[in-house]
């Protein structure tokens, strides 16, 4: 049973009960920082009630299906890059989504609403502002998206992962907190990896997979004859490429665990020797919290090319390698894997530098400030 069924009716709540709404989602880059903030609120006081507002199409509906936190849904979709029909359809849903947000807010009566990016963030945070509820937003990327640029005018606090060099937001509202990391990554980051004779390679392209990475791996398999005996591969493909990738491993007689989604990512990451992944801000935060070595393949169409900038920070620090997508091929990727596979000293150095870049206090910083803002 989900905790949504256990939310107290307003008449049964104590005066001091703290109520927090986290709004947004869509991808892991938004959902997982929100979860980290929610965990920190409840860690401070177990009587705190946290509710999520999201969409049924977003990753939040899957991640929260186990009832860890209750979630309420609104009907909203993105309009960017959808053509005039998509823009018109999306615009028509804005009033409806605001009315739905009003109903959720009225029933839950939150002390603060925190937008974490994604479709649901805009209507929920703006409606909260109109209702006189304290609001805040959390921006994961160096270049804020359009929704957060607008919401920043109304929010009481703007929490950033990176410094606001372009002065997008009013300076008095801004706090550079870092990107919140879920508690299981912090816990796993304190553990030592078990020593084995196997080199574990973890491949993932974000919560929905990445076809470019999946395709490159399929091409790479033809070169892996020399190292496959000592290699263990775990590959999160997303739903779309699952069958094609699994078939490729079978054709090349390479044993691999191929799954559409990994629920226990913190544990799996900790046991890996090398990661191959995109370079989104949340992935970067989680990888550095664990102190893992990685080969980054940045998403080339990220706003302002921020994924390549993210990856370059770690590469320059000696914590990672990077292949830009224009240079990506099976041969190039294999040569980089092989170089690190046979060099545990390089892996150890990368892990040390990675962990030195980790920020494990971002969620705590955000919760501290939110409590201050609402006078708690």
BELTA-V323588 format. One record per helix or strand of 2 or more residues. SS is the DSSP state (~ for helix, > for strand). FROM is the first residue (numbers start at 1). TO is the last residue. Records with the same first field share a line. If there is no record, write none. Layout:
SS: FROM-TO + FROM-TO
This chain:
~: 3-6 + 10-12 + 28-44 + 59-63 + 83-108 + 119-130 + 146-151 + 171-173 + 183-189 + 211-226 + 228-230 + 242-251 + 265-271 + 281-290 + 303-316 + 325-327 + 330-341 + 344-356 + 362-373
>: 19-23 + 49-54 + 70-73 + 112-115 + 134-139 + 157-160 + 174-176 + 199-204 + 231-236 + 256-259 + 274-277 + 294-296 + 320-322
